Amino acid sequence: MTNNEVIKKLRIALDLKEVDIIEIFKLAGYEIKKAELSGIFRKRENKHFKECSDMVLNHFLNGYIIYKRGPKEPAPESESGEVNVEKTPTEIKEK
């Protein structure tokens, strides 16, 4: 399955409109033009077809995560000023 097919199927399954998809790309920090987006959804035989690269699909997927979950919140700092990182159960037992 090509990246074009993946993004087409996600568009249909998630019921996304062109405006939604452009917003999703913006959330990932990627500017996509309507013409480029239109080319991705065209058939390979069409003269305006555009291959969807791995990078473009990656931006779409990362943008969709932000679209659904919201932006990632920074890790909270402890009183000592260090950033708290989640510890595994073994690390907690060692203390």
Rosetta constraint file for C-alpha pairs under 8 A:
AtomPair CA 1 CA 5 HARMONIC 6.17 0.50
AtomPair CA 1 CA 6 HARMONIC 6.87 0.50
AtomPair CA 2 CA 6 HARMONIC 6.35 0.50
AtomPair CA 3 CA 7 HARMONIC 6.19 0.50
AtomPair CA 3 CA 51 HARMONIC 7.90 0.50
AtomPair CA 3 CA 52 HARMONIC 5.59 0.50
AtomPair CA 3 CA 53 HARMONIC 6.80 0.50
AtomPair CA 3 CA 54 HARMONIC 6.96 0.50
AtomPair CA 3 CA 57 HARMONIC 6.58 0.50
AtomPair CA 4 CA 8 HARMONIC 6.11 0.50
AtomPair CA 4 CA 40 HARMONIC 6.00 0.50
AtomPair CA 4 CA 41 HARMONIC 6.83 0.50
AtomPair CA 4 CA 51 HARMONIC 6.73 0.50
AtomPair CA 4 CA 52 HARMONIC 5.33 0.50
AtomPair CA 5 CA 9 HARMONIC 6.07 0.50
AtomPair CA 6 CA 10 HARMONIC 6.17 0.50
AtomPair CA 7 CA 11 HARMONIC 6.07 0.50
AtomPair CA 7 CA 57 HARMONIC 7.12 0.50
AtomPair CA 8 CA 12 HARMONIC 6.43 0.50
AtomPair CA 8 CA 41 HARMONIC 6.34 0.50
AtomPair CA 9 CA 13 HARMONIC 5.99 0.50
AtomPair CA 10 CA 14 HARMONIC 5.74 0.50
AtomPair CA 10 CA 15 HARMONIC 7.99 0.50
AtomPair CA 11 CA 15 HARMONIC 5.77 0.50
AtomPair CA 11 CA 16 HARMONIC 5.09 0.50
AtomPair CA 11 CA 17 HARMONIC 7.51 0.50
AtomPair CA 12 CA 16 HARMONIC 6.64 0.50
AtomPair CA 16 CA 20 HARMONIC 5.83 0.50
AtomPair CA 16 CA 21 HARMONIC 6.54 0.50
AtomPair CA 17 CA 21 HARMONIC 6.38 0.50
AtomPair CA 18 CA 22 HARMONIC 6.29 0.50
AtomPair CA 19 CA 23 HARMONIC 6.26 0.50
AtomPair CA 20 CA 24 HARMONIC 6.15 0.50
AtomPair CA 21 CA 25 HARMONIC 6.31 0.50
AtomPair CA 21 CA 60 HARMONIC 7.83 0.50
AtomPair CA 22 CA 26 HARMONIC 6.31 0.50
AtomPair CA 22 CA 31 HARMONIC 7.73 0.50
AtomPair CA 22 CA 32 HARMONIC 6.54 0.50
AtomPair CA 22 CA 33 HARMONIC 7.89 0.50
AtomPair CA 22 CA 34 HARMONIC 7.86 0.50
AtomPair CA 23 CA 27 HARMONIC 6.28 0.50
AtomPair CA 24 CA 28 HARMONIC 6.65 0.50
AtomPair CA 24 CA 60 HARMONIC 6.40 0.50
AtomPair CA 24 CA 63 HARMONIC 4.75 0.50
AtomPair CA 24 CA 64 HARMONIC 5.59 0.50
AtomPair CA 24 CA 66 HARMONIC 7.83 0.50
AtomPair CA 24 CA 67 HARMONIC 6.16 0.50
AtomPair CA 25 CA 29 HARMONIC 6.49 0.50
AtomPair CA 25 CA 30 HARMONIC 5.20 0.50
AtomPair CA 25 CA 31 HARMONIC 6.38 0.50
AtomPair CA 25 CA 32 HARMONIC 6.82 0.50
AtomPair CA 25 CA 59 HARMONIC 6.24 0.50
AtomPair CA 25 CA 60 HARMONIC 5.49 0.50
AtomPair CA 25 CA 63 HARMONIC 5.54 0.50
AtomPair CA 25 CA 64 HARMONIC 7.92 0.50
AtomPair CA 26 CA 30 HARMONIC 5.20 0.50
AtomPair CA 26 CA 31 HARMONIC 5.75 0.50
AtomPair CA 26 CA 32 HARMONIC 7.84 0.50
AtomPair CA 26 CA 63 HARMONIC 7.25 0.50
AtomPair CA 27 CA 63 HARMONIC 5.09 0.50
AtomPair CA 27 CA 64 HARMONIC 8.00 0.50
AtomPair CA 27 CA 66 HARMONIC 6.66 0.50
AtomPair CA 27 CA 67 HARMONIC 7.09 0.50
AtomPair CA 28 CA 59 HARMONIC 5.60 0.50
AtomPair CA 28 CA 60 HARMONIC 7.09 0.50
AtomPair CA 28 CA 62 HARMONIC 5.95 0.50
AtomPair CA 28 CA 63 HARMONIC 4.29 0.50
AtomPair CA 28 CA 66 HARMONIC 7.56 0.50
AtomPair CA 29 CA 59 HARMONIC 7.73 0.50
AtomPair CA 29 CA 63 HARMONIC 7.98 0.50
AtomPair CA 30 CA 59 HARMONIC 6.71 0.50
AtomPair CA 32 CA 36 HARMONIC 6.52 0.50
AtomPair CA 32 CA 37 HARMONIC 6.73 0.50
AtomPair CA 33 CA 37 HARMONIC 6.29 0.50
AtomPair CA 34 CA 38 HARMONIC 5.95 0.50
AtomPair CA 35 CA 39 HARMONIC 6.16 0.50
AtomPair CA 36 CA 40 HARMONIC 6.44 0.50
AtomPair CA 36 CA 50 HARMONIC 6.90 0.50
AtomPair CA 37 CA 41 HARMONIC 6.70 0.50
AtomPair CA 38 CA 42 HARMONIC 6.51 0.50
AtomPair CA 39 CA 48 HARMONIC 5.44 0.50
AtomPair CA 39 CA 49 HARMONIC 4.46 0.50
AtomPair CA 39 CA 50 HARMONIC 4.65 0.50
AtomPair CA 39 CA 51 HARMONIC 7.81 0.50
AtomPair CA 40 CA 49 HARMONIC 6.13 0.50
AtomPair CA 40 CA 50 HARMONIC 4.94 0.50
AtomPair CA 40 CA 51 HARMONIC 6.16 0.50
AtomPair CA 40 CA 52 HARMONIC 5.94 0.50
AtomPair CA 41 CA 49 HARMONIC 7.53 0.50
AtomPair CA 42 CA 46 HARMONIC 6.48 0.50
AtomPair CA 42 CA 48 HARMONIC 7.22 0.50
AtomPair CA 42 CA 49 HARMONIC 5.30 0.50
AtomPair CA 42 CA 50 HARMONIC 7.60 0.50
AtomPair CA 43 CA 49 HARMONIC 6.27 0.50
AtomPair CA 44 CA 49 HARMONIC 5.60 0.50
AtomPair CA 44 CA 50 HARMONIC 7.90 0.50
AtomPair CA 45 CA 49 HARMONIC 7.17 0.50
AtomPair CA 52 CA 56 HARMONIC 6.18 0.50
AtomPair CA 52 CA 57 HARMONIC 6.74 0.50
AtomPair CA 53 CA 57 HARMONIC 6.39 0.50
AtomPair CA 54 CA 58 HARMONIC 5.99 0.50
AtomPair CA 55 CA 59 HARMONIC 6.20 0.50
AtomPair CA 56 CA 60 HARMONIC 6.26 0.50
AtomPair CA 57 CA 61 HARMONIC 6.20 0.50
AtomPair CA 58 CA 62 HARMONIC 6.11 0.50
AtomPair CA 59 CA 63 HARMONIC 5.87 0.50
AtomPair CA 60 CA 64 HARMONIC 6.03 0.50
AtomPair CA 61 CA 65 HARMONIC 6.40 0.50
AtomPair CA 62 CA 66 HARMONIC 6.58 0.50
AtomPair CA 63 CA 67 HARMONIC 6.00 0.50
AtomPair CA 64 CA 68 HARMONIC 6.17 0.50
AtomPair CA 65 CA 69 HARMONIC 5.86 0.50
AtomPair CA 65 CA 70 HARMONIC 7.46 0.50
AtomPair CA 66 CA 70 HARMONIC 4.61 0.50
AtomPair CA 66 CA 71 HARMONIC 5.32 0.50
AtomPair CA 66 CA 72 HARMONIC 7.58 0.50
AtomPair CA 75 CA 83 HARMONIC 6.34 0.50
AtomPair CA 75 CA 84 HARMONIC 6.46 0.50
AtomPair CA 75 CA 85 HARMONIC 7.28 0.50
AtomPair CA 76 CA 83 HARMONIC 6.04 0.50
AtomPair CA 76 CA 84 HARMONIC 5.96 0.50
AtomPair CA 77 CA 81 HARMONIC 5.67 0.50
AtomPair CA 77 CA 82 HARMONIC 5.50 0.50
AtomPair CA 77 CA 83 HARMONIC 4.31 0.50
AtomPair CA 77 CA 84 HARMONIC 5.59 0.50
AtomPair CA 78 CA 82 HARMONIC 5.49 0.50
AtomPair CA 78 CA 83 HARMONIC 6.10 0.50
AtomPair CA 78 CA 84 HARMONIC 6.05 0.50
AtomPair CA 87 CA 91 HARMONIC 5.99 0.50
AtomPair CA 87 CA 92 HARMONIC 6.58 0.50
AtomPair CA 88 CA 92 HARMONIC 6.55 0.50
AtomPair CA 89 CA 93 HARMONIC 6.34 0.50
AtomPair CA 90 CA 94 HARMONIC 6.31 0.50
AtomPair CA 91 CA 95 HARMONIC 7.01 0.50
